[in-house]
Amino acid sequence: NTTSFAVGSTGAVDYYEKPSGSVVAWSTSNNEVLYTVPAGKYFKGTIIHTEYNYPPKINNKDLYKYLNIDENSDSYNNYMSHEFRLYAGDIIKSGSSGQGSYGTKVQGMEFNL
């Protein structure tokens, strides 16, 4: 199999998503807005939290209470991580209580729609 490209084309590079910005946010406060996806953008990244009883929220909906464990397990991974793709207007907030000293972290990249 061979692939040919038109003159002046950059080939496969044209198909890769190109980030327009990076996002890093962190908070130990309860119910704090950490990030809102701007108009004309989408976000690909990770939301990390340490308090499984009070998970972070997207658009005021709780994320998964548990991650990487069976819900009946007596132990859990301290840095629970969720990967998401969010769109313009979506809002990430920290959990409603118990954020402790590690809190909620958001990290990822913005892309143009």
Residue pairs with C-beta under 8 A, 6 or more apart in sequence:
3 11
5 11
17 44
17 111
18 111
19 109
19 110
19 111
20 41
20 110
20 111
20 112
21 41
21 109
21 110
22 108
22 109
22 110
23 35
23 43
23 45
23 106
23 107
23 108
23 109
23 110
24 105
24 106
24 107
25 34
25 35
25 92
25 105
25 106
25 107
26 34
26 103
26 104
26 105
26 106
27 34
27 94
27 99
27 103
27 104
28 94
28 99
28 100
28 101
28 102
28 103
29 94
29 99
29 103
30 54
30 94
30 95
30 96
30 97
30 98
30 99
31 93
31 94
31 95
31 96
32 93
32 94
33 91
33 92
33 93
34 56
34 92
34 93
34 94
34 104
34 106
35 43
35 91
35 92
35 106
36 89
36 90
36 91
36 92
37 43
37 86
37 87
37 88
37 89
37 90
37 91
37 110
38 88
38 110
39 88
39 89
40 88
40 112
40 113
41 88
41 110
41 111
41 112
41 113
42 85
42 86
42 87
42 88
42 110
42 111
42 113
43 84
43 85
43 86
43 87
43 90
43 108
43 109
43 110
43 111
44 83
44 84
44 85
44 108
44 109
44 111
45 83
45 84
45 106
45 107
45 108
45 109
46 81
46 82
46 83
46 84
46 105
46 106
46 107
46 108
47 56
47 58
47 63
47 81
47 82
47 84
47 92
47 104
47 105
47 106
48 79
48 80
48 81
48 82
48 104
48 105
48 106
48 107
49 55
49 56
49 63
49 79
49 80
49 94
49 95
49 103
49 104
49 105
50 78
50 79
50 80
50 99
50 100
50 102
50 103
50 104
51 95
51 97
51 98
51 99
51 100
52 65
52 66
52 67
52 76
52 80
53 65
53 97
53 98
54 95
54 96
54 97
54 98
54 99
55 62
55 63
55 64
55 65
55 80
55 95
56 62
56 63
56 92
56 93
56 94
56 95
56 104
57 63
57 92
57 93
57 94
57 95
57 96
58 84
58 86
58 90
58 91
58 92
58 93
59 90
59 91
60 91
60 93
63 82
64 80
64 82
65 71
66 73
66 76
66 80
67 76
67 77
67 80
67 81
67 82
68 76
68 77
68 80
69 75
69 76
69 77
78 102
79 102
84 108
86 92
87 113
88 113
92 106
94 103
94 104
95 104
